[in-house]
């Protein structure tokens, strides 16, 4: 992702938010009201998995 990118995560899609060891991550989330919707993030990763990210 690059600064200014807009990512649309459809309702009921399980997804992960995070950064890599050599970068930071911040986001602004906007939730739109709906029927039968949910926001579900993936499980945390281990330190070993995280340190493999680039």
mmCIF file of the N, C-alpha and C atoms, coordinates in Angstrom:
data_MODEL
# 
_entry.id   MODEL 
# 
loop_
_atom_site.group_PDB 
_atom_site.id 
_atom_site.type_symbol 
_atom_site.label_atom_id 
_atom_site.label_alt_id 
_atom_site.label_comp_id 
_atom_site.label_asym_id 
_atom_site.label_entity_id 
_atom_site.label_seq_id 
_atom_site.pdbx_PDB_ins_code 
_atom_site.Cartn_x 
_atom_site.Cartn_y 
_atom_site.Cartn_z 
_atom_site.occupancy 
_atom_site.B_iso_or_equiv 
_atom_site.pdbx_formal_charge 
_atom_site.auth_seq_id 
_atom_site.auth_comp_id 
_atom_site.auth_asym_id 
_atom_site.auth_atom_id 
_atom_site.pdbx_PDB_model_num 
ATOM 1   N N  . UNK A 1 1  ? 0.838   -1.181  0.000  1.00 0.00 ? 1  UNK A N  1 
ATOM 2   C CA . UNK A 1 1  ? 0.000   0.000   0.000  1.00 0.00 ? 1  UNK A CA 1 
ATOM 3   C C  . UNK A 1 1  ? 0.878   1.238   0.000  1.00 0.00 ? 1  UNK A C  1 
ATOM 4   N N  . UNK A 1 2  ? 0.398   2.253   -0.615 1.00 0.00 ? 2  UNK A N  1 
ATOM 5   C CA . UNK A 1 2  ? 1.109   3.532   -0.695 1.00 0.00 ? 2  UNK A CA 1 
ATOM 6   C C  . UNK A 1 2  ? 0.259   4.612   -0.032 1.00 0.00 ? 2  UNK A C  1 
ATOM 7   N N  . UNK A 1 3  ? 0.882   5.691   0.479  1.00 0.00 ? 3  UNK A N  1 
ATOM 8   C CA . UNK A 1 3  ? 0.103   6.786   1.065  1.00 0.00 ? 3  UNK A CA 1 
ATOM 9   C C  . UNK A 1 3  ? -0.974  7.259   0.086  1.00 0.00 ? 3  UNK A C  1 
ATOM 10  N N  . UNK A 1 4  ? -2.174  7.417   0.599  1.00 0.00 ? 4  UNK A N  1 
ATOM 11  C CA . UNK A 1 4  ? -3.280  7.893   -0.222 1.00 0.00 ? 4  UNK A CA 1 
ATOM 12  C C  . UNK A 1 4  ? -4.100  6.783   -0.847 1.00 0.00 ? 4  UNK A C  1 
ATOM 13  N N  . UNK A 1 5  ? -3.613  5.541   -0.807 1.00 0.00 ? 5  UNK A N  1 
ATOM 14  C CA . UNK A 1 5  ? -4.391  4.430   -1.362 1.00 0.00 ? 5  UNK A CA 1 
ATOM 15  C C  . UNK A 1 5  ? -5.698  4.270   -0.587 1.00 0.00 ? 5  UNK A C  1 
ATOM 16  N N  . UNK A 1 6  ? -6.730  3.858   -1.292 1.00 0.00 ? 6  UNK A N  1 
ATOM 17  C CA . UNK A 1 6  ? -8.014  3.551   -0.681 1.00 0.00 ? 6  UNK A CA 1 
ATOM 18  C C  . UNK A 1 6  ? -8.282  2.067   -0.920 1.00 0.00 ? 6  UNK A C  1 
ATOM 19  N N  . UNK A 1 7  ? -8.513  1.342   0.149  1.00 0.00 ? 7  UNK A N  1 
ATOM 20  C CA . UNK A 1 7  ? -8.773  -0.095  0.069  1.00 0.00 ? 7  UNK A CA 1 
ATOM 21  C C  . UNK A 1 7  ? -10.203 -0.335  0.535  1.00 0.00 ? 7  UNK A C  1 
ATOM 22  N N  . UNK A 1 8  ? -10.993 -0.987  -0.283 1.00 0.00 ? 8  UNK A N  1 
ATOM 23  C CA . UNK A 1 8  ? -12.371 -1.305  0.069  1.00 0.00 ? 8  UNK A CA 1 
ATOM 24  C C  . UNK A 1 8  ? -12.447 -2.774  0.476  1.00 0.00 ? 8  UNK A C  1 
ATOM 25  N N  . UNK A 1 9  ? -12.810 -3.008  1.721  1.00 0.00 ? 9  UNK A N  1 
ATOM 26  C CA . UNK A 1 9  ? -13.001 -4.375  2.206  1.00 0.00 ? 9  UNK A CA 1 
ATOM 27  C C  . UNK A 1 9  ? -14.508 -4.603  2.268  1.00 0.00 ? 9  UNK A C  1 
ATOM 28  N N  . UNK A 1 10 ? -15.045 -5.456  1.407  1.00 0.00 ? 10 UNK A N  1 
ATOM 29  C CA . UNK A 1 10 ? -16.491 -5.712  1.438  1.00 0.00 ? 10 UNK A CA 1 
ATOM 30  C C  . UNK A 1 10 ? -16.929 -6.297  2.783  1.00 0.00 ? 10 UNK A C  1 
ATOM 31  N N  . UNK A 1 11 ? -18.192 -6.124  3.106  1.00 0.00 ? 11 UNK A N  1 
ATOM 32  C CA . UNK A 1 11 ? -18.747 -6.666  4.346  1.00 0.00 ? 11 UNK A CA 1 
ATOM 33  C C  . UNK A 1 11 ? -18.546 -8.173  4.389  1.00 0.00 ? 11 UNK A C  1 
ATOM 34  N N  . UNK A 1 12 ? -18.315 -8.668  5.610  1.00 0.00 ? 12 UNK A N  1 
ATOM 35  C CA . UNK A 1 12 ? -18.190 -10.098 5.889  1.00 0.00 ? 12 UNK A CA 1 
ATOM 36  C C  . UNK A 1 12 ? -16.932 -10.737 5.305  1.00 0.00 ? 12 UNK A C  1 
ATOM 37  N N  . UNK A 1 13 ? -15.922 -9.937  4.946  1.00 0.00 ? 13 UNK A N  1 
ATOM 38  C CA . UNK A 1 13 ? -14.655 -10.472 4.460  1.00 0.00 ? 13 UNK A CA 1 
ATOM 39  C C  . UNK A 1 13 ? -13.646 -10.400 5.599  1.00 0.00 ? 13 UNK A C  1 
ATOM 40  N N  . UNK A 1 14 ? -13.133 -11.544 6.014  1.00 0.00 ? 14 UNK A N  1 
ATOM 41  C CA . UNK A 1 14 ? -12.144 -11.611 7.087  1.00 0.00 ? 14 UNK A CA 1 
ATOM 42  C C  . UNK A 1 14 ? -10.819 -11.089 6.532  1.00 0.00 ? 14 UNK A C  1 
ATOM 43  N N  . UNK A 1 15 ? -10.187 -10.152 7.245  1.00 0.00 ? 15 UNK A N  1 
ATOM 44  C CA . UNK A 1 15 ? -8.955  -9.544  6.741  1.00 0.00 ? 15 UNK A CA 1 
ATOM 45  C C  . UNK A 1 15 ? -8.009  -9.201  7.884  1.00 0.00 ? 15 UNK A C  1 
ATOM 46  N N  . UNK A 1 16 ? -6.778  -8.867  7.520  1.00 0.00 ? 16 UNK A N  1 
ATOM 47  C CA . UNK A 1 16 ? -5.712  -8.602  8.470  1.00 0.00 ? 16 UNK A CA 1 
ATOM 48  C C  . UNK A 1 16 ? -5.224  -7.180  8.307  1.00 0.00 ? 16 UNK A C  1 
ATOM 49  N N  . UNK A 1 17 ? -4.953  -6.516  9.417  1.00 0.00 ? 17 UNK A N  1 
ATOM 50  C CA . UNK A 1 17 ? -4.356  -5.176  9.413  1.00 0.00 ? 17 UNK A CA 1 
ATOM 51  C C  . UNK A 1 17 ? -2.999  -5.285  10.071 1.00 0.00 ? 17 UNK A C  1 
ATOM 52  N N  . UNK A 1 18 ? -1.993  -4.693  9.480  1.00 0.00 ? 18 UNK A N  1 
ATOM 53  C CA . UNK A 1 18 ? -0.688  -4.740  10.131 1.00 0.00 ? 18 UNK A CA 1 
ATOM 54  C C  . UNK A 1 18 ? 0.403   -4.118  9.299  1.00 0.00 ? 18 UNK A C  1 
ATOM 55  N N  . UNK A 1 19 ? 1.585   -4.155  9.851  1.00 0.00 ? 19 UNK A N  1 
ATOM 56  C CA . UNK A 1 19 ? 2.756   -3.581  9.202  1.00 0.00 ? 19 UNK A CA 1 
ATOM 57  C C  . UNK A 1 19 ? 3.836   -4.646  9.111  1.00 0.00 ? 19 UNK A C  1 
ATOM 58  N N  . UNK A 1 20 ? 4.975   -4.250  8.629  1.00 0.00 ? 20 UNK A N  1 
ATOM 59  C CA . UNK A 1 20 ? 6.154   -5.118  8.586  1.00 0.00 ? 20 UNK A CA 1 
ATOM 60  C C  . UNK A 1 20 ? 7.185   -4.559  9.564  1.00 0.00 ? 20 UNK A C  1 
ATOM 61  N N  . UNK A 1 21 ? 8.166   -5.372  9.965  1.00 0.00 ? 21 UNK A N  1 
ATOM 62  C CA . UNK A 1 21 ? 9.145   -4.920  10.952 1.00 0.00 ? 21 UNK A CA 1 
ATOM 63  C C  . UNK A 1 21 ? 9.900   -3.649  10.546 1.00 0.00 ? 21 UNK A C  1 
ATOM 64  N N  . UNK A 1 22 ? 10.050  -3.405  9.257  1.00 0.00 ? 22 UNK A N  1 
ATOM 65  C CA . UNK A 1 22 ? 10.812  -2.233  8.810  1.00 0.00 ? 22 UNK A CA 1 
ATOM 66  C C  . UNK A 1 22 ? 9.914   -1.089  8.345  1.00 0.00 ? 22 UNK A C  1 
ATOM 67  N N  . UNK A 1 23 ? 8.632   -1.108  8.695  1.00 0.00 ? 23 UNK A N  1 
ATOM 68  C CA . UNK A 1 23 ? 7.721   -0.028  8.312  1.00 0.00 ? 23 UNK A CA 1 
ATOM 69  C C  . UNK A 1 23 ? 6.626   0.108   9.362  1.00 0.00 ? 23 UNK A C  1 
ATOM 70  N N  . UNK A 1 24 ? 5.878   1.185   9.280  1.00 0.00 ? 24 UNK A N  1 
ATOM 71  C CA . UNK A 1 24 ? 4.779   1.380   10.211 1.00 0.00 ? 24 UNK A CA 1 
ATOM 72  C C  . UNK A 1 24 ? 3.486   1.354   9.421  1.00 0.00 ? 24 UNK A C  1 
ATOM 73  N N  . UNK A 1 25 ? 2.387   1.261   10.136 1.00 0.00 ? 25 UNK A N  1 
ATOM 74  C CA . UNK A 1 25 ? 1.089   1.159   9.496  1.00 0.00 ? 25 UNK A CA 1 
ATOM 75  C C  . UNK A 1 25 ? 0.074   1.949   10.307 1.00 0.00 ? 25 UNK A C  1 
ATOM 76  N N  . UNK A 1 26 ? -0.681  2.779   9.645  1.00 0.00 ? 26 UNK A N  1 
ATOM 77  C CA . UNK A 1 26 ? -1.790  3.500   10.269 1.00 0.00 ? 26 UNK A CA 1 
ATOM 78  C C  . UNK A 1 26 ? -2.924  3.519   9.260  1.00 0.00 ? 26 UNK A C  1 
ATOM 79  N N  . UNK A 1 27 ? -4.146  3.521   9.765  1.00 0.00 ? 27 UNK A N  1 
ATOM 80  C CA . UNK A 1 27 ? -5.271  3.541   8.836  1.00 0.00 ? 27 UNK A CA 1 
ATOM 81  C C  . UNK A 1 27 ? -6.456  4.274   9.446  1.00 0.00 ? 27 UNK A C  1 
ATOM 82  N N  . UNK A 1 28 ? -7.326  4.708   8.585  1.00 0.00 ? 28 UNK A N  1 
ATOM 83  C CA . UNK A 1 28 ? -8.583  5.330   8.954  1.00 0.00 ? 28 UNK A CA 1 
ATOM 84  C C  . UNK A 1 28 ? -9.666  4.434   8.381  1.00 0.00 ? 28 UNK A C  1 
ATOM 85  N N  . UNK A 1 29 ? -10.537 3.937   9.228  1.00 0.00 ? 29 UNK A N  1 
ATOM 86  C CA . UNK A 1 29 ? -11.588 3.029   8.779  1.00 0.00 ? 29 UNK A CA 1 
ATOM 87  C C  . UNK A 1 29 ? -12.930 3.750   8.819  1.00 0.00 ? 29 UNK A C  1 
ATOM 88  N N  . UNK A 1 30 ? -13.723 3.539   7.792  1.00 0.00 ? 30 UNK A N  1 
ATOM 89  C CA . UNK A 1 30 ? -15.077 4.078   7.720  1.00 0.00 ? 30 UNK A CA 1 
ATOM 90  C C  . UNK A 1 30 ? -16.019 2.897   7.550  1.00 0.00 ? 30 UNK A C  1 
ATOM 91  N N  . UNK A 1 31 ? -16.948 2.762   8.467  1.00 0.00 ? 31 UNK A N  1 
ATOM 92  C CA . UNK A 1 31 ? -17.901 1.654   8.403  1.00 0.00 ? 31 UNK A CA 1 
ATOM 93  C C  . UNK A 1 31 ? -19.250 2.201   7.954  1.00 0.00 ? 31 UNK A C  1 
ATOM 94  N N  . UNK A 1 32 ? -19.844 1.532   6.982  1.00 0.00 ? 32 UNK A N  1 
ATOM 95  C CA . UNK A 1 32 ? -21.144 1.942   6.459  1.00 0.00 ? 32 UNK A CA 1 
ATOM 96  C C  . UNK A 1 32 ? -22.204 1.025   7.048  1.00 0.00 ? 32 UNK A C  1 
ATOM 97  N N  . UNK A 1 33 ? -23.278 1.619   7.571  1.00 0.00 ? 33 UNK A N  1 
ATOM 98  C CA . UNK A 1 33 ? -24.362 0.806   8.121  1.00 0.00 ? 33 UNK A CA 1 
ATOM 99  C C  . UNK A 1 33 ? -24.894 -0.152  7.072  1.00 0.00 ? 33 UNK A C  1 
ATOM 100 N N  . UNK A 1 34 ? -25.302 -1.326  7.518  1.00 0.00 ? 34 UNK A N  1 
ATOM 101 C CA . UNK A 1 34 ? -25.853 -2.317  6.605  1.00 0.00 ? 34 UNK A CA 1 
ATOM 102 C C  . UNK A 1 34 ? -26.635 -3.359  7.370  1.00 0.00 ? 34 UNK A C  1 
ATOM 103 N N  . UNK A 1 35 ? -27.111 -4.330  6.656  1.00 0.00 ? 35 UNK A N  1 
ATOM 104 C CA . UNK A 1 35 ? -27.867 -5.427  7.238  1.00 0.00 ? 35 UNK A CA 1 
ATOM 105 C C  . UNK A 1 35 ? -27.045 -6.699  7.089  1.00 0.00 ? 35 UNK A C  1 
ATOM 106 N N  . UNK A 1 36 ? -26.958 -7.486  8.152  1.00 0.00 ? 36 UNK A N  1 
ATOM 107 C CA . UNK A 1 36 ? -26.201 -8.732  8.146  1.00 0.00 ? 36 UNK A CA 1 
ATOM 108 C C  . UNK A 1 36 ? -24.759 -8.524  7.686  1.00 0.00 ? 36 UNK A C  1 
ATOM 109 N N  . UNK A 1 37 ? -24.085 -7.568  8.302  1.00 0.00 ? 37 UNK A N  1 
ATOM 110 C CA . UNK A 1 37 ? -22.682 -7.289  7.990  1.00 0.00 ? 37 UNK A CA 1 
ATOM 111 C C  . UNK A 1 37 ? -21.843 -7.486  9.242  1.00 0.00 ? 37 UNK A C  1 
ATOM 112 N N  . UNK A 1 38 ? -20.565 -7.698  9.054  1.00 0.00 ? 38 UNK A N  1 
ATOM 113 C CA . UNK A 1 38 ? -19.649 -7.810  10.187 1.00 0.00 ? 38 UNK A CA 1 
ATOM 114 C C  . UNK A 1 38 ? -18.262 -7.389  9.740  1.00 0.00 ? 38 UNK A C  1 
ATOM 115 N N  . UNK A 1 39 ? -17.423 -7.082  10.708 1.00 0.00 ? 39 UNK A N  1 
ATOM 116 C CA . UNK A 1 39 ? -16.032 -6.747  10.463 1.00 0.00 ? 39 UNK A CA 1 
ATOM 117 C C  . UNK A 1 39 ? -15.204 -7.727  11.260 1.00 0.00 ? 39 UNK A C  1 
ATOM 118 N N  . UNK A 1 40 ? -14.448 -8.572  10.593 1.00 0.00 ? 40 UNK A N  1 
ATOM 119 C CA . UNK A 1 40 ? -13.687 -9.604  11.290 1.00 0.00 ? 40 UNK A CA 1 
ATOM 120 C C  . UNK A 1 40 ? -12.244 -9.583  10.816 1.00 0.00 ? 40 UNK A C  1 
ATOM 121 N N  . UNK A 1 41 ? -11.311 -9.386  11.747 1.00 0.00 ? 41 UNK A N  1 
ATOM 122 C CA . UNK A 1 41 ? -9.896  -9.379  11.410 1.00 0.00 ? 41 UNK A CA 1 
ATOM 123 C C  . UNK A 1 41 ? -9.319  -10.764 11.601 1.00 0.00 ? 41 UNK A C  1 
ATOM 124 N N  . UNK A 1 42 ? -8.251  -11.053 10.890 1.00 0.00 ? 42 UNK A N  1 
ATOM 125 C CA . UNK A 1 42 ? -7.553  -12.321 11.053 1.00 0.00 ? 42 UNK A CA 1 
ATOM 126 C C  . UNK A 1 42 ? -6.883  -12.381 12.422 1.00 0.00 ? 42 UNK A C  1 
ATOM 127 N N  . UNK A 1 43 ? -6.499  -13.567 12.830 1.00 0.00 ? 43 UNK A N  1 
ATOM 128 C CA . UNK A 1 43 ? -5.868  -13.769 14.120 1.00 0.00 ? 43 UNK A CA 1 
ATOM 129 C C  . UNK A 1 43 ? -4.493  -13.093 14.153 1.00 0.00 ? 43 UNK A C  1 
ATOM 130 N N  . UNK A 1 44 ? -4.005  -12.748 15.350 1.00 0.00 ? 44 UNK A N  1 
ATOM 131 C CA . UNK A 1 44 ? -2.652  -12.187 15.451 1.00 0.00 ? 44 UNK A CA 1 
ATOM 132 C C  . UNK A 1 44 ? -1.617  -13.189 14.926 1.00 0.00 ? 44 UNK A C  1 
ATOM 133 N N  . UNK A 1 45 ? -0.527  -12.663 14.413 1.00 0.00 ? 45 UNK A N  1 
ATOM 134 C CA . UNK A 1 45 ? 0.566   -13.527 13.953 1.00 0.00 ? 45 UNK A CA 1 
ATOM 135 C C  . UNK A 1 45 ? 1.599   -13.647 15.063 1.00 0.00 ? 45 UNK A C  1 
ATOM 136 N N  . UNK A 1 46 ? 2.388   -14.715 15.021 1.00 0.00 ? 46 UNK A N  1 
ATOM 137 C CA . UNK A 1 46 ? 3.451   -14.898 16.012 1.00 0.00 ? 46 UNK A CA 1 
ATOM 138 C C  . UNK A 1 46 ? 4.594   -13.928 15.701 1.00 0.00 ? 46 UNK A C  1 
ATOM 139 N N  . UNK A 1 47 ? 5.484   -13.716 16.672 1.00 0.00 ? 47 UNK A N  1 
ATOM 140 C CA . UNK A 1 47 ? 6.656   -12.873 16.427 1.00 0.00 ? 47 UNK A CA 1 
ATOM 141 C C  . UNK A 1 47 ? 7.490   -13.438 15.286 1.00 0.00 ? 47 UNK A C  1 
ATOM 142 N N  . UNK A 1 48 ? 7.604   -14.759 15.205 1.00 0.00 ? 48 UNK A N  1 
ATOM 143 C CA . UNK A 1 48 ? 8.370   -15.401 14.131 1.00 0.00 ? 48 UNK A CA 1 
ATOM 144 C C  . UNK A 1 48 ? 7.752   -15.088 12.767 1.00 0.00 ? 48 UNK A C  1 
ATOM 145 N N  . UNK A 1 49 ? 6.433   -15.207 12.650 1.00 0.00 ? 49 UNK A N  1 
ATOM 146 C CA . UNK A 1 49 ? 5.760   -14.894 11.381 1.00 0.00 ? 49 UNK A CA 1 
ATOM 147 C C  . UNK A 1 49 ? 5.920   -13.421 11.029 1.00 0.00 ? 49 UNK A C  1 
ATOM 148 N N  . UNK A 1 50 ? 5.737   -12.554 12.033 1.00 0.00 ? 50 UNK A N  1 
ATOM 149 C CA . UNK A 1 50 ? 5.836   -11.112 11.825 1.00 0.00 ? 50 UNK A CA 1 
ATOM 150 C C  . UNK A 1 50 ? 7.231   -10.717 11.326 1.00 0.00 ? 50 UNK A C  1 
ATOM 151 N N  . UNK A 1 51 ? 8.251   -11.278 11.923 1.00 0.00 ? 51 UNK A N  1 
ATOM 152 C CA . UNK A 1 51 ? 9.626   -10.918 11.554 1.00 0.00 ? 51 UNK A CA 1 
ATOM 153 C C  . UNK A 1 51 ? 10.010  -11.402 10.170 1.00 0.00 ? 51 UNK A C  1 
ATOM 154 N N  . UNK A 1 52 ? 9.242   -12.300 9.567  1.00 0.00 ? 52 UNK A N  1 
ATOM 155 C CA . UNK A 1 52 ? 9.493   -12.749 8.194  1.00 0.00 ? 52 UNK A CA 1 
ATOM 156 C C  . UNK A 1 52 ? 8.911   -11.780 7.166  1.00 0.00 ? 52 UNK A C  1 
ATOM 157 N N  . UNK A 1 53 ? 8.010   -10.893 7.583  1.00 0.00 ? 53 UNK A N  1 
ATOM 158 C CA . UNK A 1 53 ? 7.342   -9.974  6.657  1.00 0.00 ? 53 UNK A CA 1 
ATOM 159 C C  . UNK A 1 53 ? 8.312   -8.944  6.102  1.00 0.00 ? 53 UNK A C  1 
ATOM 160 N N  . UNK A 1 54 ? 8.074   -8.532  4.885  1.00 0.00 ? 54 UNK A N  1 
ATOM 161 C CA . UNK A 1 54 ? 8.897   -7.485  4.247  1.00 0.00 ? 54 UNK A CA 1 
ATOM 162 C C  . UNK A 1 54 ? 8.021   -6.391  3.746  1.00 0.00 ? 54 UNK A C  1 
# 
